[in-house]
Amino acid sequence: MKMNKKRLTVVILVIVFIIAGMFIFKNGIKTEAKKVLYEIIEVQTGSIRAMVAANGSVGPQNRVAVIPPIGGRLDELLVKEGDYVTKGQTIGWISSTERAALLDAARAEDEAQHKYWETVYKPAALVAPIDGEVIVRGVEPGQTVSASTGIVVLSNRLIVKAQVDETDVGKIKVGQKAVISLDAYPEVKAHGEVSAISYESKLVNNVVVYEVKIAMKEIPEMFRSGMSAEINIVYDERRDAALIPIDAIEQIDGKAYVHVPDNSLPNGRKQEIKLGMTDEFNSEILEGLVVGDKVLIKAEHYSLSALRKKAKNPFQMSYGKAGSSSSRKGTKPGK
């Protein structure tokens, strides 16, 4: 009986220890989860831009369809898509309906008759009305054409046409810089300037937009008419600005604050700042901090091991136990 009591006592003690251990373990996890890790960053010098983002497409600045002077049959087309032609250049030959019928009848008789009438009855020339690139070859030799048929389409140069929301069009002016990337080639960045802003709006997907034309100084080889594009128009820019990531800033009652290191306070000391321009990643500091000042930034995750897996932040310095790394995309100082 005494043995059974001892065994029972041992079992009870084991259960108590297990429960106590689980309680301590859970509390330990909660305590670890509640720890807020920080990094120290420095206010750095860099450039920051304010941009209007818009969607658009590549298209010809001046699109001209070359139509024949007469109806008949296209005998010969001397250009292909991608060729560059000059104004007045002969790009094809067309037989009138009568000439085509006469030549067909002569060919049926004998080759000598065909050559005679081919020499006597001259075809009509198809002439390029402007300097430009052939972007469409719509008809092939042997096909019948009318006086309204577009044989080829010429473009004097490609531009980008951006659809800008009416709430943003007031920020845009002729001459502002723009960066263009194609959906088909997102890694290629083309640079241009605003050349024109439409005076008349359009309704696109129930949104009022204005067409803004972007002219490029150099047109990348892969640009094609009709390609979709993303356009960022720069309407303001600061160089040599004092910058910090927006993640380091708190907005409280319309005011901006940061936490600066303070050995007496685990979360640092709160300091009010005045902000200037802000982009998607960084903010310009006008008052409250200068280049080289240190600021605390909260880590993205509470787990130190997770932080160590991330790429190094260009702003990062070590701070206490949070001397880890985190990745952040944005405008790098000096870029």
One Martini backbone bead per residue (centre of mass of N, CA, C, O) as a GRO file, in nm:
protein
  335
    1MET     BB    1   0.058   0.063  -0.021
    2LYS     BB    2   0.306   0.247   0.007
    3MET     BB    3   0.401   0.203  -0.284
    4ASN     BB    4   0.152   0.324  -0.424
    5LYS     BB    5   0.183   0.606  -0.302
    6LYS     BB    6   0.462   0.668  -0.424
    7ARG     BB    7   0.380   0.637  -0.718
    8LEU     BB    8   0.163   0.852  -0.712
    9THR     BB    9   0.349   1.084  -0.633
   10VAL     BB   10   0.534   1.069  -0.879
   11VAL     BB   11   0.321   1.114  -1.094
   12ILE     BB   12   0.226   1.389  -0.995
   13LEU     BB   13   0.503   1.531  -1.019
   14VAL     BB   14   0.538   1.488  -1.321
   15ILE     BB   15   0.285   1.640  -1.409
   16VAL     BB   16   0.362   1.909  -1.280
   17PHE     BB   17   0.626   1.949  -1.440
   18ILE     BB   18   0.499   1.947  -1.721
   19ILE     BB   19   0.307   2.184  -1.682
   20ALA     BB   20   0.523   2.388  -1.599
   21GLY     BB   21   0.692   2.364  -1.857
   22MET     BB   22   0.473   2.453  -2.056
   23PHE     BB   23   0.424   2.730  -1.932
   24ILE     BB   24   0.711   2.838  -1.967
   25PHE     BB   25   0.732   2.795  -2.274
   26LYS     BB   26   0.493   2.974  -2.360
   27ASN     BB   27   0.594   3.233  -2.224
   28GLY     BB   28   0.857   3.243  -2.380
   29ILE     BB   29   0.730   3.282  -2.660
   30LYS     BB   30   0.571   3.538  -2.596
   31THR     BB   31   0.815   3.706  -2.512
   32GLU     BB   32   0.964   3.681  -2.782
   33ALA     BB   33   0.727   3.804  -2.955
   34LYS     BB   34   0.732   4.090  -2.794
   35LYS     BB   35   0.989   4.149  -2.912
   36VAL     BB   36   1.146   4.442  -3.032
   37LEU     BB   37   1.323   4.498  -3.317
   38TYR     BB   38   1.618   4.685  -3.408
   39GLU     BB   39   1.753   4.934  -3.616
   40ILE     BB   40   2.021   5.124  -3.742
   41ILE     BB   41   2.011   5.436  -3.905
   42GLU     BB   42   2.104   5.670  -4.152
   43VAL     BB   43   2.109   5.971  -4.268
   44GLN     BB   44   2.092   6.032  -4.617
   45THR     BB   45   2.214   6.106  -4.930
   46GLY     BB   46   1.986   6.202  -5.203
   47SER     BB   47   1.744   6.117  -5.440
   48ILE     BB   48   1.411   6.254  -5.522
   49ARG     BB   49   1.089   6.160  -5.661
   50ALA     BB   50   0.807   6.289  -5.831
   51MET     BB   51   0.541   6.079  -5.964
   52VAL     BB   52   0.355   5.986  -6.250
   53ALA     BB   53   0.149   5.717  -6.307
   54ALA     BB   54   0.112   5.527  -6.621
   55ASN     BB   55  -0.063   5.413  -6.892
   56GLY     BB   56   0.020   5.271  -7.224
   57SER     BB   57   0.150   5.328  -7.566
   58VAL     BB   58   0.283   5.250  -7.862
   59GLY     BB   59   0.322   5.501  -8.129
   60PRO     BB   60   0.266   5.700  -8.381
   61GLN     BB   61   0.294   6.029  -8.451
   62ASN     BB   62   0.275   5.971  -8.774
   63ARG     BB   63   0.009   5.822  -8.952
   64VAL     BB   64   0.050   5.676  -9.283
   65ALA     BB   65  -0.146   5.588  -9.550
   66VAL     BB   66  -0.076   5.424  -9.851
   67ILE     BB   67  -0.235   5.511 -10.146
   68PRO     BB   68  -0.349   5.470 -10.449
   69PRO     BB   69  -0.409   5.651 -10.745
   70ILE     BB   70  -0.532   5.369 -10.835
   71GLY     BB   71  -0.709   5.117 -10.955
   72GLY     BB   72  -0.614   4.753 -10.927
   73ARG     BB   73  -0.283   4.614 -10.946
   74LEU     BB   74  -0.028   4.481 -10.765
   75ASP     BB   75   0.294   4.429 -10.886
   76GLU     BB   76   0.493   4.594 -10.678
   77LEU     BB   77   0.691   4.567 -10.366
   78LEU     BB   78   0.986   4.737 -10.222
   79VAL     BB   79   0.884   4.689  -9.923
   80LYS     BB   80   0.919   4.640  -9.569
   81GLU     BB   81   0.903   4.584  -9.260
   82GLY     BB   82   1.133   4.836  -9.122
   83ASP     BB   83   1.164   5.021  -9.341
   84TYR     BB   84   1.322   5.312  -9.471
   85VAL     BB   85   1.180   5.613  -9.599
   86THR     BB   86   1.143   5.864  -9.842
   87LYS     BB   87   1.035   6.132  -9.976
   88GLY     BB   88   0.940   6.020 -10.309
   89GLN     BB   89   0.965   5.728 -10.293
   90THR     BB   90   0.957   5.432 -10.461
   91ILE     BB   91   0.747   5.142 -10.342
   92GLY     BB   92   0.571   5.091 -10.614
   93TRP     BB   93   0.347   4.907 -10.848
   94ILE     BB   94   0.057   4.991 -11.067
   95SER     BB   95  -0.215   4.854 -11.225
   96SER     BB   96  -0.459   4.910 -11.395
   97THR     BB   97  -0.735   4.758 -11.489
   98GLU     BB   98  -0.672   4.781 -11.793
   99ARG     BB   99  -0.375   4.690 -11.790
  100ALA     BB  100  -0.419   4.414 -11.660
  101ALA     BB  101  -0.605   4.304 -11.885
  102LEU     BB  102  -0.409   4.344 -12.125
  103LEU     BB  103  -0.172   4.171 -12.018
  104ASP     BB  104  -0.329   3.907 -11.991
  105ALA     BB  105  -0.404   3.884 -12.291
  106ALA     BB  106  -0.114   3.897 -12.409
  107ARG     BB  107  -0.004   3.648 -12.259
  108ALA     BB  108  -0.202   3.447 -12.401
  109GLU     BB  109  -0.067   3.476 -12.676
  110ASP     BB  110   0.229   3.616 -12.614
  111GLU     BB  111   0.532   3.740 -12.499
  112ALA     BB  112   0.572   3.973 -12.697
  113GLN     BB  113   0.306   4.118 -12.643
  114HIS     BB  114   0.351   4.160 -12.343
  115LYS     BB  115   0.614   4.332 -12.363
  116TYR     BB  116   0.500   4.558 -12.529
  117TRP     BB  117   0.269   4.655 -12.335
  118GLU     BB  118   0.456   4.690 -12.090
  119THR     BB  119   0.616   4.929 -12.230
  120VAL     BB  120   0.383   5.119 -12.327
  121TYR     BB  121   0.219   5.048 -12.055
  122LYS     BB  122   0.247   5.213 -11.777
  123PRO     BB  123   0.283   5.218 -11.457
  124ALA     BB  124   0.207   5.312 -11.139
  125ALA     BB  125   0.328   5.495 -10.880
  126LEU     BB  126   0.436   5.440 -10.545
  127VAL     BB  127   0.451   5.702 -10.302
  128ALA     BB  128   0.614   5.855 -10.052
  129PRO     BB  129   0.495   6.122  -9.841
  130ILE     BB  130   0.714   6.039  -9.620
  131ASP     BB  131   0.919   6.011  -9.372
  132GLY     BB  132   0.976   5.659  -9.280
  133GLU     BB  133   0.837   5.373  -9.134
  134VAL     BB  134   0.747   5.051  -9.190
  135ILE     BB  135   0.459   4.903  -9.008
  136VAL     BB  136   0.278   4.824  -9.270
  137ARG     BB  137   0.187   4.536  -9.478
  138GLY     BB  138  -0.126   4.496  -9.646
  139VAL     BB  139  -0.010   4.420  -9.938
  140GLU     BB  140   0.026   4.203 -10.214
  141PRO     BB  141   0.131   4.096 -10.489
  142GLY     BB  142  -0.167   4.056 -10.708
  143GLN     BB  143  -0.354   4.237 -10.574
  144THR     BB  144  -0.643   4.403 -10.534
  145VAL     BB  145  -0.706   4.759 -10.570
  146SER     BB  146  -0.798   5.066 -10.441
  147ALA     BB  147  -0.823   5.414 -10.376
  148SER     BB  148  -0.853   5.307 -10.044
  149THR     BB  149  -0.604   5.137 -10.015
  150GLY     BB  150  -0.372   5.025  -9.783
  151ILE     BB  151  -0.060   4.927  -9.847
  152VAL     BB  152   0.091   5.114  -9.643
  153VAL     BB  153   0.247   5.208  -9.326
  154LEU     BB  154   0.362   5.512  -9.186
  155SER     BB  155   0.630   5.625  -8.961
  156ASN     BB  156   0.821   5.883  -8.841
  157ARG     BB  157   0.767   5.806  -8.524
  158LEU     BB  158   0.798   5.690  -8.205
  159ILE     BB  159   0.567   5.694  -7.934
  160VAL     BB  160   0.418   5.774  -7.616
  161LYS     BB  161   0.088   5.703  -7.482
  162ALA     BB  162  -0.056   5.848  -7.205
  163GLN     BB  163  -0.292   5.775  -6.938
  164VAL     BB  164  -0.410   6.045  -6.750
  165ASP     BB  165  -0.535   6.138  -6.478
  166GLU     BB  166  -0.714   6.417  -6.386
  167THR     BB  167  -0.566   6.443  -6.098
  168ASP     BB  168  -0.261   6.463  -6.253
  169VAL     BB  169  -0.242   6.664  -6.501
  170GLY     BB  170  -0.159   6.930  -6.334
  171LYS     BB  171   0.155   6.823  -6.296
  172ILE     BB  172   0.189   6.850  -6.603
  173LYS     BB  173   0.458   6.924  -6.840
  174VAL     BB  174   0.628   7.039  -7.082
  175GLY     BB  175   0.954   6.867  -7.056
  176GLN     BB  176   0.921   6.640  -6.885
  177LYS     BB  177   1.032   6.362  -6.750
  178ALA     BB  178   1.059   6.009  -6.862
  179VAL     BB  179   0.978   5.662  -6.784
  180ILE     BB  180   1.003   5.362  -6.985
  181SER     BB  181   0.816   5.048  -6.986
  182LEU     BB  182   0.772   4.731  -7.101
  183ASP     BB  183   0.591   4.448  -7.078
  184ALA     BB  184   0.788   4.278  -7.268
  185TYR     BB  185   1.044   4.478  -7.143
  186PRO     BB  186   1.105   4.553  -6.820
  187GLU     BB  187   1.431   4.599  -6.829
  188VAL     BB  188   1.367   4.833  -7.018
  189LYS     BB  189   1.478   5.179  -7.029
  190ALA     BB  190   1.319   5.469  -7.130
  191HIS     BB  191   1.376   5.809  -7.242
  192GLY     BB  192   1.182   6.114  -7.197
  193GLU     BB  193   0.939   6.364  -7.309
  194VAL     BB  194   0.706   6.594  -7.287
  195SER     BB  195   0.521   6.710  -7.584
  196ALA     BB  196   0.205   6.655  -7.504
  197ILE     BB  197  -0.133   6.778  -7.413
  198SER     BB  198  -0.441   6.715  -7.398
  199TYR     BB  199  -0.759   6.899  -7.428
  200GLU     BB  200  -0.903   6.619  -7.437
  201SER     BB  201  -1.095   6.388  -7.305
  202LYS     BB  202  -1.132   6.052  -7.177
  203LEU     BB  203  -1.310   5.738  -7.148
  204VAL     BB  204  -1.162   5.492  -6.925
  205ASN     BB  205  -1.316   5.283  -6.741
  206ASN     BB  206  -1.474   5.534  -6.607
  207VAL     BB  207  -1.220   5.725  -6.666
  208VAL     BB  208  -1.070   6.030  -6.663
  209VAL     BB  209  -0.854   6.114  -6.936
  210TYR     BB  210  -0.525   6.210  -7.060
  211GLU     BB  211  -0.324   6.260  -7.329
  212VAL     BB  212   0.029   6.183  -7.318
  213LYS     BB  213   0.317   6.274  -7.489
  214ILE     BB  214   0.617   6.078  -7.558
  215ALA     BB  215   0.944   6.167  -7.637
  216MET     BB  216   1.224   6.007  -7.774
  217LYS     BB  217   1.557   6.022  -7.831
  218GLU     BB  218   1.580   5.703  -7.802
  219ILE     BB  219   1.487   5.414  -7.980
  220PRO     BB  220   1.440   5.114  -7.913
  221GLU     BB  221   1.446   4.832  -8.106
  222MET     BB  222   1.189   4.678  -7.955
  223PHE     BB  223   1.001   4.883  -8.047
  224ARG     BB  224   0.640   4.872  -8.095
  225SER     BB  225   0.352   4.910  -8.226
  226GLY     BB  226   0.118   4.861  -7.946
  227MET     BB  227   0.274   4.855  -7.701
  228SER     BB  228   0.284   4.819  -7.373
  229ALA     BB  229   0.306   5.072  -7.104
  230GLU     BB  230   0.507   5.223  -6.850
  231ILE     BB  231   0.471   5.545  -6.687
  232ASN     BB  232   0.708   5.795  -6.551
  233ILE     BB  233   0.648   6.122  -6.438
  234VAL     BB  234   0.855   6.391  -6.363
  235TYR     BB  235   0.758   6.676  -6.144
  236ASP     BB  236   0.980   6.621  -5.914
  237GLU     BB  237   1.309   6.714  -5.760
  238ARG     BB  238   1.574   6.596  -5.537
  239ARG     BB  239   1.895   6.692  -5.442
  240ASP     BB  240   2.071   6.631  -5.170
  241ALA     BB  241   1.892   6.477  -4.974
  242ALA     BB  242   1.740   6.394  -4.674
  243LEU     BB  243   1.715   6.041  -4.599
  244ILE     BB  244   1.444   5.805  -4.521
  245PRO     BB  245   1.262   5.557  -4.448
  246ILE     BB  246   0.921   5.522  -4.407
  247ASP     BB  247   0.939   5.296  -4.176
  248ALA     BB  248   1.065   5.520  -3.959
  249ILE     BB  249   0.775   5.651  -3.962
  250GLU     BB  250   0.542   5.841  -3.768
  251GLN     BB  251   0.187   5.906  -3.762
  252ILE     BB  252   0.057   6.177  -3.548
  253ASP     BB  253  -0.174   6.401  -3.578
  254GLY     BB  254  -0.012   6.511  -3.847
  255LYS     BB  255   0.262   6.403  -3.739
  256ALA     BB  256   0.616   6.349  -3.742
  257TYR     BB  257   0.810   6.056  -3.639
  258VAL     BB  258   1.100   5.942  -3.455
  259HIS     BB  259   1.350   5.711  -3.347
  260VAL     BB  260   1.607   5.760  -3.118
  261PRO     BB  261   1.877   5.682  -2.965
  262ASP     BB  262   1.853   5.549  -2.612
  263ASN     BB  263   1.991   5.396  -2.339
  264SER     BB  264   1.729   5.451  -2.141
  265LEU     BB  265   1.563   5.343  -2.399
  266PRO     BB  266   1.449   5.071  -2.573
  267ASN     BB  267   1.280   5.262  -2.804
  268GLY     BB  268   1.370   5.524  -2.766
  269ARG     BB  269   1.338   5.855  -2.887
  270LYS     BB  270   1.102   6.083  -2.959
  271GLN     BB  271   1.093   6.270  -3.279
  272GLU     BB  272   1.030   6.549  -3.446
  273ILE     BB  273   0.942   6.605  -3.793
  274LYS     BB  274   0.999   6.738  -4.126
  275LEU     BB  275   0.849   6.691  -4.433
  276GLY     BB  276   0.875   6.634  -4.765
  277MET     BB  277   0.938   6.441  -4.993
  278THR     BB  278   0.759   6.143  -5.120
  279ASP     BB  279   0.786   5.813  -5.186
  280GLU     BB  280   0.762   5.471  -5.183
  281PHE     BB  281   1.031   5.462  -4.970
  282ASN     BB  282   1.105   5.771  -4.917
  283SER     BB  283   1.210   6.059  -4.715
  284GLU     BB  284   1.221   6.395  -4.665
  285ILE     BB  285   1.424   6.605  -4.456
  286LEU     BB  286   1.384   6.933  -4.317
  287GLU     BB  287   1.337   6.869  -4.000
  288GLY     BB  288   1.524   6.723  -3.705
  289LEU     BB  289   1.741   6.630  -3.926
  290VAL     BB  290   2.058   6.504  -4.033
  291VAL     BB  291   2.315   6.405  -4.184
  292GLY     BB  292   2.407   6.112  -3.977
  293ASP     BB  293   2.180   6.055  -3.825
  294LYS     BB  294   2.013   5.847  -3.594
  295VAL     BB  295   1.778   5.571  -3.646
  296LEU     BB  296   1.500   5.388  -3.575
  297ILE     BB  297   1.400   5.055  -3.695
  298LYS     BB  298   1.167   4.832  -3.736
  299ALA     BB  299   1.137   4.520  -3.762
  300GLU     BB  300   0.954   4.303  -3.961
  301HIS     BB  301   1.039   4.087  -3.745
  302TYR     BB  302   1.081   3.899  -3.441
  303SER     BB  303   1.271   3.703  -3.572
  304LEU     BB  304   1.608   3.668  -3.585
  305SER     BB  305   1.637   3.440  -3.795
  306ALA     BB  306   1.470   3.581  -4.016
  307LEU     BB  307   1.650   3.832  -4.046
  308ARG     BB  308   1.916   3.677  -4.137
  309LYS     BB  309   1.787   3.596  -4.429
  310LYS     BB  310   1.825   3.874  -4.516
  311ALA     BB  311   1.915   4.132  -4.679
  312LYS     BB  312   2.103   4.401  -4.682
  313ASN     BB  313   2.073   4.712  -4.562
  314PRO     BB  314   2.194   5.019  -4.667
  315PHE     BB  315   2.116   5.160  -4.372
  316GLN     BB  316   2.250   4.961  -4.183
  317MET     BB  317   2.300   4.895  -3.830
  318SER     BB  318   2.391   4.817  -3.528
  319TYR     BB  319   2.154   4.714  -3.245
  320GLY     BB  320   2.221   4.532  -3.024
  321LYS     BB  321   2.028   4.240  -3.088
  322ALA     BB  322   1.960   4.376  -3.390
  323GLY     BB  323   2.218   4.276  -3.581
  324SER     BB  324   2.066   4.259  -3.851
  325SER     BB  325   1.891   4.187  -4.156
  326SER     BB  326   1.732   4.375  -4.429
  327SER     BB  327   1.515   4.423  -4.689
  328ARG     BB  328   1.512   4.708  -4.931
  329LYS     BB  329   1.332   4.899  -5.141
  330GLY     BB  330   1.471   5.176  -5.340
  331THR     BB  331   1.610   5.483  -5.317
  332LYS     BB  332   1.927   5.531  -5.354
  333PRO     BB  333   2.180   5.688  -5.261
  334GLY     BB  334   2.288   5.876  -5.542
  335LYS     BB  335   2.055   5.786  -5.771
   0.00000   0.00000   0.00000
